[in-house]
Amino acid sequence: MTSHWASIWGNAVSIAENRPERYAKNITIRYPVRVPFDGAALRLTYDNYCGTEPVTIDKTTLLVRGGFIPVTFGGARAVTIGAGANVTCDPVEASLQAGETVYISFYLKDFTLMRSVVFTCGKLSGGLYANGDETETVDIDINTSRATKLNYFLSNVSILTAQENRTIICYGDSITAQDWPDDLQLRCAREGYDHTAIIRRAASGTRILREYTCLTYESYGLMGCHRFAHEVPTDGADTVIIQQGINDIIHPVGEAVNIFRPMSDLPTVEELIEGLKTYIAQAREMGLKVYVGTLIPMGGWRTDAPFRQEMRHAYNDFIRTTDLIDGCIDFDAALRDPDRPDWFLPEYDSGDHLHPSKKGYERMAAEVGAELLW
């Protein structure tokens, strides 16, 4: 059987909010990873892309069906990752079975700048952190640990698997950092798309064309020219789904309202489309099929205005009609209220009028065509 590496879990690397307590020491971080298809080995990537100083991972373990397997880097248990750098571990031989969950734990012994991080949420997301070295503890005490939705340093998990198994990348901002990619992975399992893994490359607050350099807003993440080429190359990937652009439209409010968010940051629709085209061109160079999701309703959002809705509609019209992509996934049409098309159907609104509800994310996952999933 011909084998290859395919990613089964992945996240973007973004910038943590700058707080006085941004260093950590003597903690274990653990993440569960659902395995979508069988494999014979595993490898992990740690990424310090947004870090401004080196970080050291002192120990990593893989928990598979109650047993621990040590993870090494060039034969050593500890690894230091330079600022802006990433490392991939030695292949870890393990019999991995579709549908099981494995647990990746790593220990930070000394003071570590916790800057390279991304928030995600969904049915398959989340993890925990604990006091001390708990990398070889099966059941970590709830009194010395705490759940987290922040993903530090660990950016990719790949397994050595049959050639027929493959990966779809979901790229975007907070909409994609939340539930719908997890819902799509669960849909694959439920409907028998057994050869497809769904991973995220998404960071909240990010824009295609701009990023903040001020300390107050730097955690809103990197712009597309600093993200796409870094995040999207992925083991076993053949398709990318892009859903981004809403933050370019809604962030600028004018210096009279917020000195850090001038109206000069607002792109034209043509500029926004050109930014999307750079994604498409890069993805083509990587040999990927490209699907683009329309921007979802935002009626009632705190910066909603007619000119912003006009931009959203024009951008969506391009996505629906361009022949530069393999297909449009019309998330907007799936979630909008037919009586008020700039607004969500109430059941699909989380309440902030920008992010979908849990049911809305499930509806987004349902909108992805079967031709993408095999």
C-alpha positions in Angstrom: 0.0 0.0 0.0 1.3 3.5 -0.9 1.3 5.8 2.1 1.7 9.5 2.5 1.4 12.1 5.3 -1.9 13.8 5.8 -2.8 16.4 8.3 -5.7 15.5 10.7 -5.6 18.5 13.1 -4.3 22.0 12.5 -4.6 25.6 13.4 -3.3 29.0 12.4 -0.7 30.7 14.5 -1.7 34.1 15.7 -0.7 36.7 18.3 -1.8 36.4 22.0 -3.3 39.5 23.6 -0.5 41.3 25.3 -1.0 41.1 29.1 1.5 41.5 32.0 1.0 37.7 32.7 2.0 36.6 29.2 4.7 34.3 30.5 4.1 30.8 31.8 6.2 28.4 33.8 6.0 24.8 35.0 2.8 23.9 33.1 1.5 21.1 30.9 -0.8 21.7 28.0 -2.9 18.9 26.6 -5.0 18.7 23.4 -7.3 15.9 22.2 -7.0 15.0 18.5 -9.7 13.0 16.8 -8.3 10.6 14.2 -10.5 10.5 11.0 -8.8 7.6 9.3 -6.3 4.8 10.1 -2.5 5.5 10.2 0.8 3.9 11.1 2.7 6.9 12.4 2.3 10.5 13.6 4.2 13.7 13.5 3.7 17.1 15.2 4.6 20.6 14.3 5.3 23.3 16.8 5.2 26.8 15.4 6.6 30.0 17.1 5.7 32.1 14.0 4.5 35.1 16.1 7.0 34.7 18.9 9.6 37.4 19.6 11.9 35.1 21.5 12.8 31.4 21.6 10.6 28.9 23.4 11.6 25.5 24.8 9.3 22.5 24.9 10.8 20.3 27.5 8.8 17.1 27.0 6.0 15.9 24.6 4.0 12.7 25.0 1.3 11.0 22.9 -1.4 9.2 24.8 -2.9 6.4 22.7 -5.5 4.0 24.2 -4.2 4.5 27.7 -0.5 4.2 26.9 2.1 6.9 26.6 4.6 7.2 23.7 7.5 9.6 24.0 7.9 12.2 21.2 11.4 13.2 20.1 13.0 15.9 18.0 16.3 14.8 16.4 16.4 12.1 19.0 16.0 14.5 22.0 13.0 15.0 24.2 13.4 18.7 24.5 13.3 21.2 21.6 13.9 24.9 21.4 12.0 26.9 18.7 13.5 30.2 17.6 11.4 33.3 17.2 9.5 33.0 14.0 10.6 29.4 13.5 8.8 26.0 13.6 9.9 22.4 14.2 8.5 19.0 13.3 9.1 16.0 15.5 10.6 12.6 14.5 7.9 10.3 13.2 6.2 8.5 16.0 5.2 4.9 15.2 1.7 4.2 16.4 -1.2 2.2 15.3 -3.9 4.8 14.9 -7.5 3.9 14.3 -10.3 5.9 12.7 -12.6 7.4 15.2 -10.4 7.3 18.2 -9.0 10.3 20.1 -5.4 10.6 21.0 -4.0 13.2 23.4 -0.9 15.3 22.9 0.7 16.7 26.0 3.7 19.0 26.3 5.5 20.5 29.2 7.0 24.0 29.6 9.5 24.0 32.5 10.9 27.5 32.4 9.4 30.9 31.8 7.9 30.8 28.3 6.5 33.7 26.2 3.0 32.5 25.4 2.6 34.6 22.3 2.1 32.2 19.4 -1.5 31.1 19.9 -4.9 31.0 18.4 -8.5 30.7 19.7 -10.8 28.0 18.4 -14.1 26.5 19.6 -16.3 23.7 18.4 -17.3 20.1 19.3 -13.8 18.8 18.6 -11.8 21.7 19.9 -10.3 22.7 23.2 -7.8 21.3 25.6 -6.5 22.0 29.1 -3.5 23.3 31.0 -2.2 22.0 34.3 0.3 22.8 37.0 3.5 20.9 36.8 4.7 18.1 34.6 1.5 16.0 33.8 2.7 14.7 30.4 2.5 11.1 31.7 -0.7 11.3 33.7 -3.7 9.7 32.2 -6.3 11.5 34.2 -5.2 15.0 35.2 -6.7 16.2 38.4 -9.4 18.8 37.8 -8.3 20.7 40.9 -4.9 21.4 39.3 -6.0 21.9 35.7 -8.3 24.1 33.7 -10.0 23.9 30.3 -8.8 26.2 27.5 -9.9 27.1 24.0 -6.5 28.6 23.3 -4.1 26.6 21.1 -0.5 27.3 22.0 2.4 26.4 19.6 1.0 23.1 18.3 0.0 24.0 14.8 -0.3 20.7 12.9 -0.7 16.9 13.5 -0.2 14.6 10.5 -0.4 10.8 10.2 1.1 8.4 7.8 -1.9 6.9 6.1 -3.2 5.4 2.8 -2.8 7.5 -0.3 -6.6 7.8 -0.7 -6.9 9.8 2.5 -6.7 13.5 2.2 -7.1 16.9 3.9 -9.4 20.0 3.3 -8.2 23.3 4.8 -10.7 25.8 6.1 -9.0 29.2 6.0 -10.4 32.4 7.5 -11.1 34.5 10.5 -13.3 34.1 13.7 -16.2 32.6 11.7 -13.9 29.7 10.8 -12.0 29.7 14.1 -15.4 28.7 15.6 -17.5 25.7 15.1 -18.3 24.9 11.5 -15.0 23.1 10.6 -15.6 20.7 13.5 -19.2 20.3 12.4 -18.0 19.5 8.9 -15.6 16.8 10.3 -18.4 15.2 12.3 -20.6 15.4 9.2 -17.9 13.5 7.3 -17.9 10.8 9.9 -21.7 10.6 10.1 -22.2 10.5 6.3 -19.4 8.1 5.5 -16.8 10.4 4.0 -14.1 8.3 5.6 -11.2 9.5 3.5 -11.4 13.2 4.4 -9.9 15.2 7.3 -11.0 18.8 7.9 -8.5 21.3 9.5 -8.6 24.9 10.4 -6.3 27.7 9.5 -8.2 30.6 11.0 -7.5 33.5 13.4 -10.1 35.8 14.9 -10.0 39.5 13.9 -7.8 38.9 10.9 -8.2 40.8 7.6 -7.1 40.2 4.1 -5.5 43.6 3.6 -4.6 45.1 7.0 -3.2 44.3 10.4 -2.7 46.3 13.6 0.7 47.2 14.8 -0.4 48.8 18.1 -0.2 46.9 21.3 -3.9 47.4 21.9 -5.1 45.5 18.8 -2.1 43.4 17.7 -3.9 40.2 18.9 -6.4 40.8 16.0 -3.7 38.9 14.0 -1.8 39.0 10.8 -3.0 40.1 7.4 -3.3 37.7 4.5 0.2 38.4 2.9 1.7 37.3 6.2 -0.7 34.3 6.8 -1.7 32.5 3.6 1.7 31.2 2.4 2.7 30.2 5.9 -0.5 28.4 6.9 -1.9 26.8 3.8 0.8 24.4 2.7 -0.3 21.3 4.5 0.4 17.6 4.4 -2.1 15.7 2.2 -4.2 18.8 1.4 -5.9 19.0 -2.0 -8.5 21.6 -1.3 -8.9 24.9 0.5 -12.1 26.6 1.5 -11.6 30.4 2.0 -14.1 32.5 4.0 -12.6 35.9 4.8 -13.2 39.6 4.2 -15.8 40.7 6.7 -13.3 42.3 9.1 -11.8 44.4 6.3 -15.3 45.8 5.9 -16.4 46.3 9.5 -13.2 47.3 11.4 -12.6 50.9 10.2 -14.7 53.3 12.2 -12.8 56.6 12.1 -10.2 58.2 14.4 -12.9 60.3 16.1 -14.4 57.0 17.4 -11.2 54.9 17.8 -7.7 56.3 17.1 -6.4 52.9 16.1 -9.1 52.2 13.5 -9.0 55.0 10.9 -11.4 55.0 7.9 -8.3 55.0 5.7 -8.1 51.3 6.5 -11.3 50.7 4.6 -10.5 49.1 1.2 -12.5 49.5 -1.9 -14.4 46.4 -3.1 -12.0 46.2 -6.0 -9.0 46.1 -3.5 -10.7 43.5 -1.4 -11.3 41.3 -4.5 -7.7 41.7 -5.6 -6.7 40.5 -2.1 -8.8 37.4 -2.5 -7.3 36.9 -6.0 -3.9 36.7 -4.4 -5.1 33.8 -2.2 -6.5 32.0 -5.2 -3.3 32.4 -7.2 -1.2 31.1 -4.3 -3.5 28.2 -3.7 -3.3 27.3 -7.4 0.5 27.4 -7.2 0.2 24.9 -4.3 -1.9 22.6 -6.5 -5.0 23.1 -4.5 -8.7 23.2 -5.5 -10.2 26.5 -4.3 -13.7 27.0 -3.0 -14.7 30.4 -1.5 -17.5 31.0 1.0 -19.7 34.1 0.7 -19.7 36.6 3.6 -22.6 35.9 5.9 -25.2 38.4 7.1 -24.2 41.2 9.5 -27.4 43.2 9.9 -27.5 44.6 13.5 -23.8 44.3 14.1 -22.5 47.4 16.0 -20.7 48.9 12.9 -23.4 47.9 10.4 -24.1 50.6 7.8 -25.6 50.7 4.3 -22.2 51.3 2.7 -20.8 48.2 4.4 -23.7 46.1 3.3 -23.1 47.3 -0.3 -19.5 46.2 -0.1 -20.4 42.8 1.3 -23.0 42.3 -1.5 -20.5 43.3 -4.2 -17.8 41.1 -2.8 -20.3 38.2 -2.6 -21.4 38.8 -6.2 -17.8 38.4 -7.3 -17.5 35.1 -5.4 -20.7 33.8 -6.9 -19.8 34.6 -10.5 -16.0 34.3 -10.9 -14.5 31.5 -12.9 -11.2 31.7 -11.0 -12.4 29.2 -8.4 -13.7 25.7 -8.4 -16.9 26.7 -6.7 -18.8 29.1 -4.4 -20.2 27.9 -1.0 -23.1 30.3 -0.5 -23.0 30.6 3.3 -24.9 33.9 3.0 -27.8 32.4 1.2 -27.9 29.5 3.7 -28.0 31.7 6.9 -30.0 34.8 5.9 -33.5 35.7 6.7 -35.5 35.9 3.4 -37.6 38.7 4.8 -34.5 40.7 5.9 -31.7 39.4 3.7 -29.0 41.5 5.4 -29.8 39.7 8.7 -29.5 36.2 10.0 -32.5 34.0 10.4 -33.0 34.4 14.2 -32.2 30.7 14.9 -28.8 31.1 13.1 -27.8 34.3 15.0 -25.5 33.9 18.1 -26.9 37.2 19.3 -24.1 39.5 18.3 -25.4 39.6 14.7 -22.0 38.7 13.2 -21.2 35.2 14.4 -23.6 32.3 13.8 -25.2 30.3 16.6 -24.4 26.7 17.1 -27.2 25.8 14.8 -26.0 28.4 12.3 -22.5 26.7 12.2 -24.1 23.3 11.7 -26.0 24.9 8.8 -22.7 26.2 7.3 -21.2 22.7 7.5 -24.3 21.3 5.8 -23.9 23.8 2.9 -20.5 22.3 1.8 -21.2 20.2 -1.3 -20.7 16.5 -1.2 -18.4 16.8 -4.3 -15.8 18.3 -1.9 -16.0 15.6 0.6 -15.9 12.4 -1.5 
